[in-house]
Amino acid sequence: MRLARHAALLGTLLLPAAATAQQQDEPVVFSEVIDVRVVNAEVVVTDRDGNRVHGLTAADFELLVDGEPMPISYFTEIAEGFAQGPATGAVAGVPDLAPYAPVGTNFLIFIDDFFSIERDRNRVLDSLEEDLRELGPVDRVAAVAFDGDSLEMLTAWTNDPSVMEQALDRARRRTAYGLQRLSELRMSEANRETQAIFEAVADQAFAPDLREAAELEQIGAEAQQGETGSDVAMRAQTLAEEDAAALKDLLGTSLSSQELRYAQRLEDQLELSVLAAMATMRSLANQPGRKVMLLLAGGWPRSAALFTVAGKGDTSSFAASADGALMSEDELYGPLVSAANLIGYALYPVDLPGLSATFSGDAARGFGPGAQPDAGPGSLEREDMLHSTLDLLADSTGGVSMINADRDQALAAAVEDTRSYYWIGFEPTRREDEAFHDIEVRLAGRPDLRVRTREGYVDMSRDREVSMTVDAAMRFGIPPDTRPLEVRFSDPVRAGRRRMSMAVEVIIPLDHVELIPVAGGWRNELEVRVTAMDLDGNRSEMSRERILIAGPAKPRPGQVFYYETDLVFRRRDHTWVIAVHDPLTGTVLTSRGEVGRVGKELP
């Protein structure tokens, strides 16, 4: 194999980052992007009384994608954890089940420590441990926890009860940061009240807007002429909504500057937690059998804008519901739903806070025995928003939300719900066009039966999948398995004002990429991506370079390819990710580490 060397400048990475020495240890590596050939639709059929219906065949079902009939490639019924007959169809990625063979479920437990309060989280973890006895002999459990900064793999897939108990015990000892989130909310509320006082004083100092005053006077005059009180209220509400819309058009948002700061911070935190859940799910996707994620959410509102202005009034809620400065629920939670539906996870979100999401007492000091639910303005409205998110995630993926008291039987309920269903698989036409495709399963001529399944999937492009893999490696850096991708940096040298340059050597093992015979030789064109991030989470744009690997013969086992380039950074320390993508197989080798000035002046 010809030794190819490159000296191209991939891109200038202009981010500050953390002060540590050059990374010398072998880095951890992500595996590959998800190769979806079959979309699974686990279908639950019930009668009008909610009882499961058994004995249906593939001929009873009609599968539609985007309203068009789609052939069913795979079908079997699972009843009480056992296959009820031989599966029809043989497709890749779906098990060939023998009649009456036990069928297990993979329960992935994602623990959100970033938004959860320790007391609420541990109560649910205690109940999960009690429910372990409900698992079947071929069920498996994995557990991952997220603290807003990093993911911790508490246990990989296992059916050993003692391993599961040890993982839950480690989870209970982890720090939970929900009190900080609660403190941030209360500080925002206090600032909003202070701002309202200042605005009231200012309103007394200046004359009211003449146009608005005239319109209100006209409303009052019409009311005296026989218009009902409800009509007057509706017209006043319309006027307020028009004013809110005008403010939004002028400023791009209906929120005050203080409210917008809190809402954007909350949105960033939610987006990070959603990304962590999605990265966890994708990393643990290659497991045969049905897949369920128990999402222990500490409090994810459906809208950061609405959560911010809860209790403030109808006009504020109207304007915030479509605030253009913040993400919509589809933008925030859509990627998680789409990934779950594409790779076959059903989401079973668990309401960690239970009956009330806010409590009295100083959040900075923790909870004492006298902590009580807070019934202040907006508390019930906010609780409804948290529950609404759980319902959204469950309904969109064919799962069930565990709200309020249901949190105490979360695992037992999920086990019971996944024991009986119809397993339908179909092979979609992949265009990788980022388009959403609606899934509908119908029972022709049976209006007395109800069907529950996932709602659809997004045909994600390979480019986006690779970007998500690199993003997850940058932020979390703990993939479930590793591949040997060695990266070596030279000592940094000065490269202009506030810049430093490093020579980089990436050693690509050819055992993990595919070369194909072309014109009497063997070749492939790989893609190398580089990005960096500072301590504050600011990231550079992802640099991309295509490199040709070519040789006269098929590579020998253990042979490697050396790729060299120079990178230019600001003269601060960085966390970096370098990824090598093989477009033929979808494999992504991703290396992560830290580089910097090595604590000395640069030459």
C-alpha positions in Angstrom: 0.0 0.0 0.0 1.4 3.3 -1.0 2.2 5.6 1.9 0.2 8.8 1.3 1.1 12.0 3.1 -0.9 15.3 3.0 0.2 18.7 4.3 -3.0 20.6 3.7 -4.4 23.2 6.1 -7.8 21.8 7.1 -9.0 25.0 8.6 -8.3 27.7 11.1 -9.9 26.8 14.4 -10.4 30.1 16.2 -11.7 28.9 19.6 -10.2 29.4 23.1 -10.1 26.2 25.3 -8.9 24.6 28.5 -5.3 24.6 29.8 -3.8 21.1 29.8 -0.8 19.3 28.3 -0.7 17.7 24.9 -2.8 14.5 24.9 -0.5 11.4 24.4 -2.8 8.5 25.5 -4.8 6.5 22.9 -8.1 8.3 22.6 -11.6 6.8 22.8 -13.4 6.3 19.6 -17.0 6.2 18.5 -18.2 3.2 16.4 -20.3 3.7 13.3 -23.3 5.6 12.2 -26.6 3.7 12.3 -27.3 1.7 9.1 -31.0 1.5 9.0 -32.4 -1.1 6.6 -35.6 -2.0 8.4 -38.0 0.3 10.3 -39.7 -1.5 13.1 -43.3 -0.6 14.1 -44.2 -2.4 17.3 -48.0 -2.3 17.2 -50.2 -2.6 20.3 -53.9 -3.5 19.5 -56.6 -3.1 22.2 -60.4 -3.3 22.2 -62.6 -0.6 23.5 -62.0 -1.7 27.1 -58.3 -1.5 26.8 -57.7 -5.3 26.6 -55.0 -6.7 24.3 -56.2 -8.3 21.2 -54.4 -11.5 20.1 -54.5 -13.8 17.1 -54.3 -11.3 14.3 -52.3 -12.0 11.1 -50.3 -9.9 8.7 -53.3 -9.9 6.4 -55.4 -8.0 9.0 -53.0 -5.1 9.0 -52.6 -2.3 6.5 -49.3 -0.3 6.6 -49.1 3.1 5.0 -46.1 5.4 4.7 -47.0 9.0 3.8 -50.5 7.7 3.0 -49.2 5.1 0.5 -49.5 1.3 1.1 -46.1 -0.2 2.1 -45.4 -4.0 1.9 -44.9 -5.6 5.3 -41.5 -7.3 5.2 -41.6 -8.9 8.6 -44.4 -9.9 10.9 -44.8 -11.8 14.1 -47.0 -11.7 17.2 -45.5 -11.6 20.6 -47.8 -12.6 23.5 -46.7 -12.6 27.1 -43.1 -12.5 26.0 -43.2 -15.4 23.6 -43.4 -15.6 19.8 -46.7 -17.0 18.7 -45.5 -18.6 15.5 -42.8 -18.4 12.9 -42.0 -14.9 11.7 -43.0 -14.1 8.1 -40.3 -12.6 6.1 -36.5 -12.6 6.5 -34.8 -9.2 6.6 -31.5 -8.0 8.0 -31.5 -6.7 11.5 -34.7 -8.4 12.7 -34.5 -11.7 14.6 -35.7 -15.0 13.0 -37.9 -16.2 15.9 -38.8 -19.8 16.3 -42.4 -20.5 17.4 -42.9 -20.1 21.2 -39.4 -18.8 21.6 -38.9 -16.3 24.4 -38.5 -12.7 23.1 -36.6 -10.3 25.3 -36.8 -6.5 25.6 -33.8 -4.2 25.9 -34.5 -1.5 28.6 -32.1 1.4 28.3 -32.4 3.6 31.4 -31.3 7.2 30.8 -31.0 9.2 34.1 -31.2 13.0 33.8 -29.2 14.3 36.7 -29.0 17.8 35.1 -32.6 18.6 35.8 -33.6 16.2 38.5 -33.7 16.7 42.3 -31.9 14.0 44.2 -34.9 13.1 46.4 -37.2 12.6 43.4 -34.6 10.7 41.4 -33.7 8.3 44.1 -37.3 7.6 44.9 -37.7 6.4 41.3 -34.4 4.5 41.3 -35.5 2.7 44.4 -38.7 1.6 42.7 -36.7 0.5 39.6 -34.6 -1.7 41.8 -37.7 -3.3 43.3 -39.1 -3.9 39.8 -36.0 -5.7 38.5 -37.7 -8.9 39.6 -40.3 -8.3 36.9 -37.7 -8.7 34.1 -37.8 -11.9 32.1 -34.9 -14.3 31.6 -33.9 -12.9 28.2 -34.5 -9.2 29.0 -31.5 -6.9 29.2 -30.8 -3.6 30.9 -28.3 -0.8 30.3 -28.0 2.4 32.3 -26.5 5.8 31.5 -26.5 9.0 33.5 -26.0 12.6 32.4 -25.0 15.5 34.6 -25.0 18.4 32.0 -21.4 17.9 31.2 -20.7 14.2 30.6 -22.3 10.8 30.2 -21.5 7.9 32.6 -22.1 4.4 31.5 -23.3 2.8 34.7 -23.7 -0.6 33.0 -23.6 -2.0 29.5 -26.3 -4.5 28.4 -26.7 -7.1 31.1 -29.3 -9.5 32.5 -27.4 -10.0 35.7 -29.5 -8.6 38.6 -26.5 -8.0 40.8 -24.9 -5.9 38.1 -28.1 -3.9 37.6 -28.3 -3.3 41.4 -24.8 -2.0 41.5 -25.5 0.3 38.6 -28.5 1.8 40.3 -26.6 2.1 43.6 -23.9 4.2 41.7 -26.7 6.2 40.2 -28.1 7.1 43.6 -24.7 8.4 44.8 -24.3 10.8 41.9 -24.8 14.5 42.3 -28.1 15.8 41.0 -28.4 19.4 39.8 -32.1 20.0 39.8 -31.9 22.4 42.7 -29.7 24.7 40.6 -32.3 24.6 37.8 -35.0 25.5 40.4 -32.8 28.3 41.8 -32.3 29.7 38.2 -36.1 29.7 37.7 -36.8 31.5 41.0 -34.1 34.1 40.3 -35.8 34.7 36.9 -39.2 35.1 38.6 -37.7 37.6 41.2 -36.1 39.6 38.4 -39.3 39.7 36.5 -41.2 41.0 39.5 -38.6 43.7 40.0 -38.8 44.7 36.4 -42.6 44.9 36.6 -42.4 47.3 39.5 -40.0 49.6 37.6 -42.3 49.4 34.5 -45.3 50.4 36.7 -43.4 53.4 38.1 -42.4 54.4 34.5 -46.0 54.1 33.3 -47.1 56.6 36.0 -44.4 59.0 34.9 -45.4 59.1 31.2 -48.7 59.6 29.3 -50.3 56.4 28.0 -50.1 55.7 24.3 -52.8 57.9 22.7 -53.7 55.3 20.0 -54.2 52.6 22.6 -56.1 54.9 24.9 -58.4 55.9 22.1 -59.1 52.3 21.1 -59.8 51.4 24.7 -62.2 54.4 24.9 -63.9 53.2 21.8 -64.3 49.7 23.2 -65.9 51.2 26.4 -68.3 53.3 24.3 -69.4 50.3 22.3 -69.9 48.4 25.5 -72.3 51.1 26.7 -74.3 50.7 23.5 -75.2 47.2 24.3 -72.1 45.0 23.7 -71.8 42.2 26.2 -69.1 41.9 28.8 -67.6 38.9 27.1 -67.5 40.8 23.8 -65.6 43.7 25.5 -63.2 41.3 27.0 -62.5 39.6 23.7 -61.9 42.9 22.0 -59.5 44.0 24.7 -57.7 40.7 24.4 -57.4 41.2 20.7 -55.9 44.6 21.2 -53.4 43.2 23.7 -52.4 40.4 21.3 -51.9 42.9 18.5 -49.6 44.9 20.7 -47.7 41.8 21.6 -47.4 40.8 18.0 -46.2 44.3 17.1 -43.5 44.1 19.8 -42.4 40.7 18.5 -42.1 42.1 14.9 -40.0 45.0 16.2 -37.7 43.1 18.5 -37.9 39.6 17.2 -39.2 38.3 20.5 -42.1 39.1 22.9 -40.0 38.4 26.0 -38.3 41.1 28.0 -34.5 41.1 28.0 -34.4 39.4 31.4 -36.9 36.8 30.3 -35.1 36.1 27.1 -31.8 35.5 28.9 -33.4 32.9 31.1 -35.4 31.3 28.3 -32.3 31.0 26.1 -30.3 29.5 28.9 -33.0 27.0 29.6 -33.3 26.2 26.0 -29.5 25.5 25.7 -29.7 23.2 28.8 -32.7 21.3 27.3 -31.0 21.0 23.9 -27.9 19.5 25.6 -29.9 17.0 27.6 -31.9 16.0 24.5 -28.6 15.5 22.6 -27.2 13.4 25.4 -30.3 11.1 25.4 -30.1 10.8 21.6 -26.4 10.1 21.6 -26.9 7.4 24.3 -29.7 5.8 22.3 -27.7 5.8 19.1 -24.6 4.4 20.8 -26.6 1.5 22.2 -28.7 0.8 19.1 -27.1 -2.3 17.8 -28.8 -4.7 20.1 -31.2 -7.4 18.7 -34.8 -7.5 19.9 -37.2 -4.8 21.0 -35.7 -1.6 22.4 -37.2 0.7 25.0 -35.7 3.8 26.6 -36.9 4.6 30.2 -36.2 8.4 30.1 -36.0 9.6 33.7 -36.6 13.3 32.9 -36.1 15.7 35.8 -38.3 18.4 34.2 -38.2 19.1 30.5 -40.8 21.8 29.5 -42.3 21.6 26.0 -41.5 25.3 25.4 -38.8 27.3 27.0 -40.6 30.5 26.2 -44.0 29.4 27.7 -42.2 28.0 30.7 -40.6 31.4 31.3 -43.8 33.4 31.2 -46.0 30.9 33.0 -48.4 32.7 35.4 -47.8 36.1 33.8 -51.0 36.3 31.9 -52.8 35.2 28.7 -51.3 37.9 26.5 -47.8 36.8 27.4 -48.6 33.2 26.7 -50.1 34.1 23.4 -47.0 35.9 22.2 -44.5 33.4 23.7 -46.3 30.4 22.1 -44.8 31.3 18.7 -41.7 33.3 19.8 -39.3 33.4 16.8 -36.2 33.9 19.0 -36.5 30.5 20.5 -36.8 26.9 19.3 -40.1 25.3 18.6 -41.0 21.9 20.2 -40.2 20.2 16.9 -36.8 21.8 16.7 -36.1 20.9 20.3 -37.5 17.4 20.7 -37.9 16.4 17.0 -34.3 15.0 16.6 -34.8 12.7 19.6 -38.1 11.4 18.4 -36.8 11.0 14.8 -33.8 9.0 16.0 -35.9 6.8 18.2 -38.3 6.0 15.4 -35.6 5.4 12.8 -33.5 3.0 14.9 -36.5 1.3 16.7 -36.6 2.7 20.2 -39.9 3.4 22.0 -39.7 6.1 24.7 -41.2 5.6 28.1 -40.6 9.0 29.8 -40.8 9.0 33.6 -42.0 12.0 35.6 -39.3 12.3 38.3 -40.8 15.4 40.0 -44.1 13.7 40.5 -47.1 15.8 41.5 -45.4 19.1 41.8 -42.3 20.4 39.9 -41.5 23.3 42.3 -41.1 23.4 46.1 -40.9 26.1 48.8 -37.6 26.7 50.5 -34.2 28.0 49.5 -32.9 25.9 46.6 -29.3 26.8 47.3 -29.6 25.2 50.8 -31.3 22.0 49.7 -34.4 20.4 51.0 -35.3 20.1 54.6 -38.1 18.1 56.2 -40.5 21.0 55.9 -40.3 21.4 52.1 -43.7 21.8 50.6 -45.2 22.0 47.1 -45.2 25.6 45.8 -48.7 26.6 44.6 -47.5 30.1 43.5 -48.4 31.7 40.1 -47.6 29.5 37.2 -46.6 26.4 39.1 -49.5 24.2 37.9 -49.1 25.6 34.4 -45.5 24.7 34.4 -46.2 21.2 35.7 -48.6 20.7 32.8 -45.8 21.7 30.4 -43.5 19.1 31.9 -46.2 16.4 31.6 -47.0 17.5 28.0 -43.4 16.9 27.0 -43.5 13.3 28.4 -46.8 12.7 26.5 -45.3 14.1 23.3 -42.2 11.8 23.5 -44.2 8.7 24.3 -47.1 9.3 21.8 -44.6 10.0 19.0 -42.6 6.8 19.5 -45.3 4.3 20.5 -44.4 4.3 24.2 -46.2 5.3 27.4 -45.6 8.2 29.7 -45.3 7.6 33.5 -46.7 10.7 35.1 -47.3 11.5 38.8 -47.9 8.3 40.8 -47.1 6.1 37.8 -43.4 6.9 38.3 -43.4 4.5 41.3 -44.0 1.5 38.9 -42.2 2.8 35.9 -40.1 -0.3 35.1 -42.8 -2.8 36.0 -45.4 -0.9 33.9 -42.9 -0.8 30.9 -42.2 -4.5 31.3 -46.0 -5.3 31.3 -46.7 -3.0 28.3 -44.0 -4.6 26.2 -44.9 -8.2 26.8 -47.6 -8.4 24.1 -47.5 -6.7 20.7 -47.3 -7.2 16.9 -43.9 -6.8 15.5 -44.1 -5.3 12.0 -41.0 -4.4 10.0 -40.7 -2.7 6.6 -37.8 -1.8 4.3 -38.1 1.9 3.5 -36.7 3.5 0.4 -33.8 5.5 1.8 -33.3 8.9 0.0 -31.4 10.5 2.9 -33.3 13.7 2.2 -34.1 14.8 5.8 -37.8 14.4 5.0 -40.3 13.3 7.6 -42.3 10.1 6.6 -45.6 9.4 8.4 -46.4 5.9 9.5 -49.9 4.7 9.9 -51.1 1.2 10.8 -54.7 0.3 10.2 -57.0 -2.7 10.8 -59.4 -2.8 7.9 -63.0 -3.4 8.9 -62.3 -3.4 12.6 -63.4 0.0 13.9 -63.8 -1.5 17.4 -60.1 -1.9 17.8 -57.5 0.7 18.7 -53.9 0.7 17.4 -50.8 2.3 19.0 -47.5 2.6 17.3 -44.8 5.1 16.4 -45.8 8.1 14.3 -43.1 8.3 11.7 -39.4 8.8 11.0 -37.0 11.2 9.4 -34.9 9.9 6.5 -31.7 11.3 7.9 -28.8 12.0 5.6 -25.4 10.3 6.1 -23.8 13.7 6.4 -26.0 14.7 9.3 -25.4 11.3 11.0 -21.7 11.8 10.9 -22.0 15.4 12.2 -24.2 14.1 15.1 -21.6 11.4 15.8 -18.8 14.0 15.9 -20.9 16.4 18.0 -21.6 13.7 20.5 -17.9 12.7 20.7 -17.0 16.4 21.3 -19.5 16.9 24.1 -19.5 13.6 25.9 -16.5 11.5 24.7 -17.6 8.2 26.2 -18.7 5.8 23.4 -19.7 2.3 24.4 -16.9 0.7 22.4 -13.6 1.8 21.0 -11.7 1.5 17.8 -7.9 2.1 17.4 -7.5 5.6 15.7 -4.3 7.1 16.9 -3.7 10.8 16.6 -0.4 12.5 17.2 0.3 16.2 17.7 3.6 18.0 17.4 4.6 20.7 19.9 2.8 24.0 19.2 4.7 26.8 17.4 3.8 30.4 17.0 1.7 31.1 13.9 1.1 34.9 14.1 -0.6 37.1 16.7 -2.5 34.9 19.2 -2.2 31.9 16.9 -0.4 28.6 17.2 0.2 25.8 14.7 0.5 22.1 15.2 1.4 19.3 12.8 -1.1 16.5 13.2 -0.6 12.8 12.1 -3.7 10.6 11.9 -3.0 6.9 11.7 -6.0 5.1 10.0 -6.2 1.3 10.4 -7.2 -0.1 7.1 -8.9 -3.1 8.8 -11.7 -0.7 9.7 -12.4 0.9 6.3 -13.3 -0.6 3.0 -11.2 -0.5 -0.1 -12.6 -1.7 -3.4 -10.9 -2.8 -6.7 -10.9 0.0 -9.2 -9.0 0.1 -12.5 -6.5 -2.6 -11.5 -5.9 -1.1 -8.0 -7.6 -0.7 -4.6 -9.0 2.6 -3.4 -11.5 4.6 -1.4 -12.0 8.3 -0.7 -12.4 9.0 3.0 -13.5 12.2 4.7 -11.7 13.7 7.6 -13.5 16.1 9.9 -12.0 18.3 12.6 -13.7 20.5 15.2 -12.7 22.0 18.6 -14.4 23.4 21.6 -13.5 25.7 24.5 -14.4 25.4 28.2 -17.5 27.5 27.7 -18.9 25.2 25.0 -18.1 27.4 22.1 -17.2 25.4 19.0 -15.4 26.0 15.7 -17.1 25.2 12.5 -16.4 21.7 11.4 -13.5 21.5 8.9 -13.8 18.8 6.2 -11.2 17.3 3.9 -11.5 14.4 1.5 -8.4 12.1 1.2 -7.7 9.4 -1.4 -6.3 6.1 -0.3 -5.0 4.0 -3.2 -2.7 1.1 -3.8 -1.9 -1.7 -6.2 -3.0 -4.5 -3.9 -5.6 -5.3 -1.3 -4.3 -4.0 2.1 -2.8 -6.6 4.4 -4.2 -7.2 7.9 -2.9 -4.6 10.3 -1.8 -2.2 7.6 -2.3 1.5 8.3 -2.5 4.8 6.4 -0.9 8.0 7.6 -2.6 11.3 7.0 -0.8 14.5 7.9 -1.9 18.1 8.1 -1.4 21.3 10.0 -4.0 22.9 12.3 -4.0 26.5 13.5 -5.6 27.4 16.8 -5.8 30.4 19.0 -3.1 30.3 21.6 -5.2 28.7 24.3 -6.0 25.1 25.1 -8.6 23.1 23.2 -10.6 19.9 23.3 -10.6 18.5 19.8 -12.4 15.8 17.8 -11.0 14.3 14.6 -13.3 11.9 12.7 -12.6 9.7 9.7 -15.7 8.7 7.8 -15.8 5.8 5.3 -18.7 6.5 2.9 -18.8 3.0 1.6 -19.6 1.3 4.9 -20.7 4.3 7.1 -18.0 3.6 9.6 -16.9 6.6 11.6 -13.6 6.4 13.6 -13.7 9.3 16.1 -10.8 10.4 18.3 -11.1 13.0 21.1 -8.4 14.6 23.2 -6.9 17.9 24.5 -4.1 20.1 23.2 -2.7 23.4 24.3 0.4 25.5 24.9 1.9 22.9 27.3 2.4 25.6 29.9 5.2 27.4 28.2 5.9 30.3 25.8 5.7 29.3 22.2 8.8 29.5 19.9 
